[in-house]
Amino acid sequence: MDFDPTRPSVHHEHAHVTPQVLDASERADKPVTVDMRPKLPEGARWNTDGTVTIALDEPAGITRRSGEHEDIEQIREITCRRLRGGDMIDAVDAEGASGRQLFLLKRMTGLEDMKGELFIRALSHADYLTLVEVLGVFTRRGQKTGR
C-alpha cells in the first residue's frame, strides 16, 4: 500500500495505517456505544437497572406454606442486585468464609431468610458456580482511574 499524503494516517509503532474515510452517505446514523460493564458468566445478563438476571440450568424450588397448604414454587431465573457497604459490613459477623459467602449470596438475591439458604443449597452445581461468579463481578474492584 502506497502512502497518500492527502489522506489522514495513523502511525502505530512501526506500522503505517491509513484509516478508511467514509463519506456522509456511508456513515452510521446511530452513535457507537461501548459496554464498559464486566463480562458475565454464560446464562447471566445485565438488566438496565444494573441488576443481573441468571437463567438457571435446573429450576430449584422454594417451599411456600399457607396454613396447612404447602406449595413448591419452581424458580427458573433469579435476579441479583449490587451489594452495598452495609452488606459487606454485616457479612463480617457471619461465621467462616463459607458463612460470609452464603450471607452475601442471600443478600444479593434478596432471599435472606432460611428459605433463601435452602434455595441456594438446592441449586445445581453449575447454577451455584454461576451465582458465585456474579457475586465476584459485584465484589471486584472497578477500573482504576489513576486518581
C-alpha positions in Angstrom: 0.0 0.0 0.0 1.4 3.4 -1.0 1.4 6.4 1.3 -1.2 9.1 0.1 -0.4 12.5 1.7 -4.0 13.7 1.0 -5.5 11.0 3.4 -5.2 11.1 7.2 -2.9 8.5 8.6 -2.2 7.0 12.0 1.3 5.6 13.0 1.3 2.8 15.5 4.9 1.8 16.5 6.5 0.7 13.1 3.3 0.1 11.2 1.7 2.7 9.0 -2.1 2.5 8.9 -4.3 4.7 6.7 -7.9 4.7 8.1 -10.8 4.3 5.7 -12.5 7.7 5.3 -16.3 7.4 4.8 -18.4 10.0 3.0 -21.6 11.2 4.6 -23.7 8.6 2.9 -21.7 5.7 4.4 -21.7 6.9 8.0 -23.9 5.2 10.6 -26.9 7.2 11.8 -26.5 5.8 15.4 -23.8 6.7 17.8 -21.4 4.0 18.8 -21.9 2.7 22.3 -19.4 0.7 24.3 -20.5 -1.6 27.1 -18.0 -1.0 29.9 -19.6 -3.4 32.4 -17.7 -6.5 33.4 -18.3 -9.7 31.4 -20.8 -12.0 33.0 -20.8 -15.8 33.0 -22.8 -17.7 30.5 -26.5 -17.7 31.4 -26.4 -14.3 33.1 -27.4 -11.0 31.6 -27.3 -7.3 32.7 -30.5 -5.5 33.3 -30.9 -1.8 32.6 -31.1 -1.0 36.3 -27.7 -2.6 37.0 -29.0 -5.9 38.4 -28.1 -9.2 36.8 -30.6 -12.0 36.0 -29.4 -15.6 35.9 -31.3 -18.2 33.9 -30.9 -21.4 35.9 -29.9 -24.6 34.1 -32.1 -26.6 36.5 -35.1 -25.0 38.3 -34.8 -25.0 42.1 -37.8 -24.9 44.5 -38.8 -22.7 47.3 -41.5 -24.1 49.6 -44.3 -21.7 50.5 -46.7 -22.5 53.3 -50.1 -21.0 53.9 -51.9 -22.6 56.9 -52.0 -26.3 56.2 -51.4 -25.8 52.4 -47.8 -26.2 51.1 -46.6 -25.2 47.6 -43.2 -25.6 46.0 -42.5 -22.7 43.7 -40.1 -23.7 40.9 -37.6 -20.8 40.3 -36.2 -20.7 36.7 -34.3 -17.5 37.0 -33.1 -15.2 39.8 -32.2 -11.5 39.8 -29.2 -10.3 41.8 -28.6 -6.8 43.0 -25.3 -5.0 43.6 -24.1 -5.2 47.1 -23.9 -2.1 49.3 -21.5 -1.1 52.1 -23.9 -2.3 54.7 -24.0 -5.8 53.2 -20.2 -6.0 53.4 -20.2 -4.7 57.0 -22.9 -7.1 58.1 -21.1 -10.1 56.4 -18.2 -9.7 58.8 -20.4 -11.1 61.6 -21.1 -14.3 59.6 -19.1 -17.4 60.7 -16.2 -18.5 58.5 -15.6 -17.9 54.8 -18.4 -20.1 53.6 -20.8 -18.4 56.0 -19.8 -14.9 54.7 -20.2 -16.1 51.1 -23.7 -17.6 51.9 -24.6 -14.4 53.6 -23.6 -12.3 50.6 -25.4 -14.6 48.2 -28.6 -14.3 50.2 -28.3 -10.5 50.3 -27.5 -10.3 46.6 -30.6 -12.4 45.7 -32.9 -10.9 48.2 -33.5 -14.3 49.7 -32.4 -13.5 53.2 -34.4 -16.0 55.4 -33.9 -19.7 55.9 -35.8 -20.4 52.7 -33.1 -18.4 50.8 -30.4 -20.6 52.3 -32.4 -23.8 51.4 -32.9 -22.5 47.8 -29.2 -21.7 47.4 -28.3 -25.1 48.8 -30.7 -26.8 46.3 -29.1 -25.2 43.2 -27.3 -27.4 40.8 -23.5 -27.2 41.0 -23.4 -25.3 37.7 -26.0 -22.8 38.8 -24.3 -22.3 42.2 -21.0 -21.6 40.4 -22.7 -19.0 38.1 -24.2 -17.3 41.2 -20.8 -17.2 42.8 -19.3 -15.8 39.6 -21.9 -13.0 39.7 -21.0 -12.3 43.3 -17.4 -12.0 42.1 -18.4 -9.4 39.5 -20.2 -7.4 42.1 -17.4 -7.5 44.7 -14.5 -7.0 42.3 -12.8 -3.6 42.5 -13.6 -1.3 39.5 -11.2 0.1 36.9 -8.6 2.4 38.4 -8.7 6.0 37.2 -5.3 7.0 38.3 -6.5 9.5 40.9 
